[in-house]
Amino acid sequence: MSLPKLPRLIFLDTNVVQNLWSFGELVYDNCLSPEAVARLESLGQRITEDMKALATLMQLGRRCGWPLAVSQRTLDELNRITEPNKRRHAMAWGWEIATYFEESLPFDQKSSSYEKHINRQRATQLYQNNELSLLPHDKDRLLLLDAIALGCEVFLTMDYQSIWKFRNQIGELGIVIMRPTEFLSYIEPWIDLLR
């Protein structure tokens, strides 16, 4: 049996970044206050499953250094959160992930202008050909294009009604759109090696 290829770069949708911050005690400390448990359960089974998967993914990531990416557009979306305290904390968290992304890139990825050119060219082509028009929100299209321009191989999302819902109808993008539970299932053959 051959193992699936581990992706080089994983793009985090804005909702994933927000949920990593909102449920940080589950994701990073493996515990939840009774209030947070009630809040999580009120969001439904799918989000609960994805948050538990994110907790496992981040635990593995601390050991093996997941290559996570966000874009300036992610930070712009976080900056539009209306509640000031939530916006401040989410922005700080978004900047932390962005800094981690920049610092964790291997030297050859930082300096490979040819590869960056190809990725940007592909994203521009998708935009010009309107190949993402099935997605109902322009912000989703632009985030997906950012992920492609960065050379990401996985777009991790918890946007069940837009990006994830239409993933099979968009066509070949060179990037796989997955929920956290799907990504965890995909890397399951690697888990023992990553622990």
C-alpha positions as CSV (number, residue, x, y, z in Angstrom):
1,M,0.0,0.0,0.0
2,S,1.4,3.4,-0.9
3,L,1.0,6.3,1.4
4,P,-0.8,9.4,0.2
5,K,1.5,12.4,-0.5
6,L,1.6,14.8,2.4
7,P,0.8,18.3,1.1
8,R,3.6,20.8,1.1
9,L,1.4,23.8,1.9
10,I,-2.1,24.0,3.5
11,F,-4.2,27.2,3.2
12,L,-6.4,28.0,6.1
13,D,-9.8,29.6,5.2
14,T,-10.7,32.6,7.3
15,N,-13.4,30.6,9.2
16,V,-10.7,28.0,10.1
17,V,-8.5,30.8,11.5
18,Q,-11.4,32.2,13.5
19,N,-12.4,28.8,14.9
20,L,-8.8,28.0,15.9
21,W,-8.9,31.2,17.9
22,S,-12.5,30.8,19.2
23,F,-11.9,27.2,20.4
24,G,-8.2,27.5,21.2
25,E,-8.6,25.8,24.5
26,L,-9.8,22.6,22.7
27,V,-7.3,22.9,19.9
28,Y,-4.2,23.7,21.9
29,D,-5.0,22.5,25.5
30,N,-7.3,19.6,24.7
31,C,-10.0,20.8,27.1
32,L,-13.1,23.0,27.0
33,S,-15.0,25.0,29.7
34,P,-18.6,24.0,30.1
35,E,-19.6,27.2,28.4
36,A,-17.4,26.5,25.4
37,V,-18.8,22.9,25.2
38,A,-22.3,24.3,25.1
39,R,-21.4,26.8,22.5
40,L,-19.7,24.2,20.3
41,E,-22.6,21.8,20.6
42,S,-25.0,24.5,19.7
43,L,-23.2,24.9,16.4
44,G,-24.0,21.4,15.3
45,Q,-22.3,18.0,14.8
46,R,-20.4,18.9,11.7
47,I,-18.6,21.8,13.3
48,T,-18.0,19.7,16.5
49,E,-16.4,17.0,14.4
50,D,-14.3,19.5,12.4
51,M,-13.1,21.2,15.6
52,K,-12.0,17.9,17.1
53,A,-10.2,17.1,13.8
54,L,-8.5,20.5,13.9
55,A,-7.4,19.8,17.5
56,T,-5.7,16.5,16.3
57,L,-4.2,18.2,13.2
58,M,-2.7,21.1,15.3
59,Q,-1.4,18.5,17.8
60,L,0.4,16.7,15.0
61,G,1.4,20.0,13.5
62,R,3.3,21.0,16.7
63,R,5.3,17.8,16.3
64,C,6.0,17.9,12.6
65,G,5.6,21.5,11.7
66,W,2.5,21.7,9.4
67,P,3.2,24.1,6.5
68,L,0.1,26.4,7.1
69,A,-0.6,29.5,5.0
70,V,-2.9,32.5,5.1
71,S,-2.9,35.6,2.9
72,Q,-3.2,39.3,3.4
73,R,-6.9,38.9,2.3
74,T,-7.4,36.6,5.3
75,L,-6.1,39.3,7.6
76,D,-8.4,41.9,5.8
77,E,-11.4,39.6,6.5
78,L,-10.5,39.3,10.1
79,N,-10.1,43.0,10.4
80,R,-13.7,43.4,9.3
81,I,-15.1,41.6,12.4
82,T,-17.4,44.2,14.0
83,E,-17.0,43.4,17.7
84,P,-13.7,45.3,18.7
85,N,-12.4,42.9,21.3
86,K,-13.0,39.8,19.1
87,R,-11.5,41.6,16.1
88,R,-8.4,42.5,18.1
89,H,-7.8,38.9,19.3
90,A,-8.6,37.4,15.9
91,M,-6.2,39.8,14.1
92,A,-3.4,39.0,16.6
93,W,-4.0,35.3,16.0
94,G,-4.1,35.9,12.2
95,W,-0.8,37.7,12.3
96,E,0.7,35.0,14.4
97,I,-0.2,32.4,11.7
98,A,1.0,34.7,8.9
99,T,4.3,35.1,10.7
100,Y,4.6,31.4,11.2
101,F,3.9,30.8,7.5
102,E,6.6,33.3,6.4
103,E,9.2,31.9,8.8
104,S,8.4,28.2,8.1
105,L,8.8,28.4,4.3
106,P,11.9,26.4,3.2
107,F,14.5,28.6,1.6
108,D,13.9,27.1,-1.9
109,Q,10.2,28.1,-1.7
110,K,11.1,31.6,-0.6
111,S,13.5,32.1,-3.4
112,S,11.8,30.2,-6.3
113,S,10.6,33.0,-8.4
114,Y,9.8,30.7,-11.3
115,E,7.4,28.6,-9.2
116,K,5.8,31.7,-7.8
117,H,5.4,33.0,-11.3
118,I,3.7,29.8,-12.4
119,N,1.3,29.8,-9.4
120,R,0.4,33.4,-9.9
121,Q,-0.1,32.9,-13.6
122,R,-2.5,30.0,-12.9
123,A,-4.5,32.0,-10.4
124,T,-4.7,34.9,-12.9
125,Q,-5.9,32.6,-15.6
126,L,-8.6,31.1,-13.3
127,Y,-9.8,34.6,-12.5
128,Q,-9.8,35.9,-16.1
129,N,-11.7,32.7,-17.3
130,N,-14.2,33.2,-14.5
131,E,-13.7,29.5,-13.5
132,L,-14.8,30.1,-9.9
133,S,-18.1,31.8,-10.8
134,L,-20.0,28.9,-9.1
135,L,-18.9,30.3,-5.7
136,P,-21.5,32.7,-4.5
137,H,-19.2,35.1,-2.8
138,D,-16.4,37.1,-4.4
139,K,-14.3,36.9,-1.1
140,D,-14.3,33.1,-1.3
141,R,-13.2,33.2,-5.0
142,L,-10.3,35.6,-4.1
143,L,-9.2,33.6,-1.1
144,L,-9.1,30.4,-3.2
145,L,-7.1,32.3,-5.8
146,D,-4.7,33.5,-3.1
147,A,-4.1,29.8,-2.1
148,I,-3.4,28.8,-5.7
149,A,-1.1,31.8,-6.2
150,L,0.9,30.7,-3.0
151,G,1.2,27.2,-4.4
152,C,-0.9,25.5,-1.7
153,E,-2.1,22.0,-2.3
154,V,-5.0,21.9,0.2
155,F,-7.6,24.6,1.0
156,L,-8.9,23.8,4.5
157,T,-12.3,25.2,5.1
158,M,-15.3,25.0,7.4
159,D,-17.4,27.1,4.9
160,Y,-20.0,24.4,4.3
161,Q,-22.4,26.5,2.3
162,S,-20.0,28.0,-0.2
163,I,-16.5,26.7,-1.0
164,W,-16.9,23.2,0.4
165,K,-20.4,22.8,-1.1
166,F,-19.3,23.6,-4.6
167,R,-15.9,21.9,-4.5
168,N,-16.8,19.1,-6.9
169,Q,-18.3,21.4,-9.5
170,I,-15.5,23.9,-9.8
171,G,-13.2,21.8,-11.9
172,E,-9.5,21.1,-11.8
173,L,-7.8,23.8,-9.8
174,G,-4.6,22.1,-8.7
175,I,-5.7,22.4,-5.1
176,V,-8.0,20.1,-3.0
177,I,-10.7,21.7,-1.0
178,M,-11.3,19.7,2.3
179,R,-12.9,20.0,5.7
180,P,-10.6,19.2,8.7
181,T,-12.2,15.8,9.1
182,E,-11.5,14.9,5.5
183,F,-8.0,16.1,5.7
184,L,-7.5,14.1,8.9
185,S,-8.8,11.0,7.2
186,Y,-6.6,11.6,4.2
187,I,-3.4,11.7,6.3
188,E,-4.5,8.9,8.6
189,P,-1.9,6.4,7.1
190,W,0.8,8.9,8.1
191,I,-0.4,9.6,11.7
192,D,1.7,7.0,13.5
193,L,4.8,8.4,11.7
194,L,3.9,12.0,12.6
195,R,3.3,11.4,16.3
